[in-house]
Amino acid sequence: MKLSDHTALITGAGRGIGRAIAEGYARAGARVAIADLDAATAEEAAAAVREAGGEALAIPMDVTDEEAVRNGVDAIIKQWGKLDILLANAGIQHIGPVHKLALSDWRRVIAVHLDGAFLVTRACLPHMYEAGSGCVIYMGSVHSKEASPLKAPYVAAKHGLLGLCRAVAKEGAEHGVRANIICPGFVRTPLVEKQIPEQARELGLSEEEVIKHIMLRNTVDHEFTTLADVTELAVQLAAFPSNALTGQSIVVSHGWHMQ
């Protein structure tokens, strides 16, 4: 299997995209550490992986807490002795116009996406550098490339992840560590489901109009990106054998954004 004898940490993996990727990595042969703020959700996802024949460890983790991140990575090393793949996926959203945006809401979104990605990256890189190999993947968005109204903190954070990815790719190359960022379009996760009524209220539209005219307007086929789409790309990036593919942002969005 593509990821046999690999150990992966996926943050925000109790549900949604993170959980789908954890399950995909396990099917590809990896041992998966499922980190989530909600310990019960992380354990539920890990149990599902184990029931399907995989090997999984649940890690309660607030990615904005240095000690929690350090303890989580230490637990993985204690359990499996190495860490080959990091997928920094934890994220939240806030819907609202900039002129009404509270600083606390701005900081909360930035902290989870950017501070969280930095902290897990910093905790994982020494183990990868010592091994002379590793793969770091960030969960960006089409909003790493362009903007939408009412999402300023999210857009800023996702743009920031693109820069972090490129910096890690430059620094990690001499240690055999690759870094890439996946930039999905809209995937119908709980995060997106929550946004639909929020945007409908802010824009004075129906939920159906938000989906058709806001979320899927610029896709080529008016389809949501699926969990399977993103998981397939995450597996391929983790399995890629060389630094030929590093520092790249790969958009999976049904043509919403073309580069």
Secondary structure, 3 states (H helix, E strand, C coil): CCCCCCEEEEECCCCHHHHHHHHHHHHCCCEEEEEECCHHHHHHHHHHHHHCCCEEEEEECCCCCHHHHHHHHHHHHHHHCCCCEEEECCCCCCCCCHHHCCHHHHHHHHHHHHHHHHHHHHHHHHHHHHHCCEEEEEECCHHHCCCCCCCHHHHHHHHHHHHHHHHHHHHHHHHCEEEEEEEECCECCHHHHHHHHHHHHHHCCCHHHHHHHHHCCCCCCCCCECHHHHHHHHHHHHHCCCCCCCCCEEEECCCCCCC
